[in-house]
């Protein structure tokens, strides 16, 4: 008998003091093997596709999915595997790189707000505003008194979005240091992957402990009822995909969306 995944076990309740060492990146509770996961993922993709169509048609809500991870954590793969069946007209993906000169001349949330999905749409952030309390913190790009203030600014920003019909789900793809090493080595030796290889990824491994601390604090201070964080075990990609898909499908179902009624009486129309 299949055991259903309890996605609540990955939710970071508000007020939780997160210690990433307490979370097992190899966890696959609820799924016996990869084949079972693939079967579940197929069903979840169909549900997500159907729900996205109603979201688009009803035009009352927006969904923002935030993906954060260490280098080689699987953000691209997550997007590709989960959203492969979604209508591209109803979905946007934004990858946040190093700020452009124009973006750097504004507050750190300026470029983020511009990319927030409108009602009827699913928006996916590959990295996000959280880079400003991660990379900028670890590499001392801004003083501590600046990035420490940003947690509250982020919460206020996300609360404002939530009040304006943007439903926010945030996922930290939790991998081990050994798994990251394996994935980086795979990129180096695979011609189909080494174009993605950035030498900075190797240098960033030297800051592993600092990033773990920075992620833990962001998860602790910025998981709220209106914009919750989920810590997703991501060493097994097939498990990661099912967990995130289930959370998204459950959230969309909770909106109780309906197709809008047509502005005509179908019984009075005859097509000749």
C-alpha positions, -999 to +999 in steps of 0.1 A: +000+000+000+013+034-009+020+059+019+009+094+012+036+121+016+028+144+045+040+177+031+034+194+065+065+177+077+085+199+054+068+232+063+087+256+085+061+268+110+064+305+119+088+310+149+108+278+142+145+281+150+158+263+119+189+241+121+196+225+088+215+197+104+182+185+118+168+180+082+179+149+062+185+157+026+182+120+018+147+116+033+122+098+010+095+092+036+062+081+019+077+068-013+093+034-016+112+039-049+118+061-079+092+042-101+065+050-076+075+086-075+073+089-113+038+075-112+028+100-086+045+129-105+025+120-137-008+124-118+003+156-101+014+171-134-021+165-148-037+181-117-014+211-119-022+216-156-059+214-149-057+238-119-035+263-138-062+265-165-088+274-139-064+299-123-059+316-157-096+316-166-109+328-132-084+356-131-087+362-094-054+348-079-017+346-087+007+320-075+044+328-068+068+299-064+102+308-050+131+283-054+163+287-035+192+264-032+230+261-031+248+258-064+238+226-082+208+223-058+184+215-086+164+247-093+165+243-131+156+206-129+127+213-106+112+238-130+116+215-159+102+184-143+073+199-124+060+225-149+065+206-181+027+202-187+017+238-178+004+260-205+033+285-212+008+313-217-001+310-180+034+307-165+065+329-163+100+320-151+124+346-138+161+339-130+177+365-108+214+370-116+238+397-105+219+430-105+223+452-135+236+488-130+200+500-132+188+474-107+217+482-083+206+519-084+173+509-068+163+492-036+169+455-035+132+447-040+126+469-070+135+443-096+117+416-077+084+435-076+084+441-113+086+403-119+057+393-095+031+374-115-003+392-122-036+375-113-043+345-135-006+335-137+019+313-121+053+329-116+085+310-108+115+326-092+148+308-098+166+326-070+149+356-056+150+386-032+165+362-007+199+365-025+201+398-007+204+380+027+225+351+013+251+361-012+254+397-001+257+385+035+283+358+029+305+379+007+301+411+028+287+430-001+266+451+023+272+459+060+256+436+086+232+464+097+219+465+061+212+428+055+198+424+091+171+450+083+161+431+052+143+402+069+116+426+081+115+443+048+110+410+030+083+399+053+064+433+048+068+429+011+055+394+010+026+403+033+016+431+009+017+407-020-004+382-001-030+409+007-032+416-030-041+380-041-006+367-047-002+333-030+034+326-021+051+292-017+089+291-010+110+260-013+146+255-001+161+226-020+182+209+007+211+189-006+242+176+012+277+187+006+286+153-008+257+154-032+267+189-044+302+176-050+288+147-071+267+170-092+294+195-098+318+167-109+290+154-132+288+188-149+326+189-154+327+155-172+294+155-191+294+175-224+257+179-221+261+197-188+295+213-186+282+244-204+264+251-171+296+248-152+307+280-135+341+280-118+326+302-091+305+272-080+337+255-069+349+286-050+315+290-034+319+255-017+345+271+005+317+291+020+294+261+027+291+266+064+285+303+060+257+296+035+242+270+058+240+296+085+226+323+062+199+300+048+190+288+083+185+324+095+164+333+064+142+303+069+138+311+106+130+347+102+110+347+070+086+317+072+052+332+078+016+321+075+012+341+043+045+331+027+057+298+042+090+281+036+093+244+029+126+226+034+126+199+007+149+169+009+166+172-025+193+146-028+169+124-046+155+145-075+125+122-079+114+128-043+120+165-045+097+168-076+068+149-059+070+169-027+070+203-044+043+193-068+021+181-040+025+213-021+016+234-051-014+213-061-027+213-025-024+251-024-042+257-057-070+233-047-075+253-014-084+284-035-117+267-045-114+282-080-141+279-106-144+286-143-163+319-149-197+316-164-200+326-201-218+358-209-245+340-229-271+313-226-257+282-244-292+269-249-301+299-270-271+295-294-273+275-326-242+272-347-253+268-384 
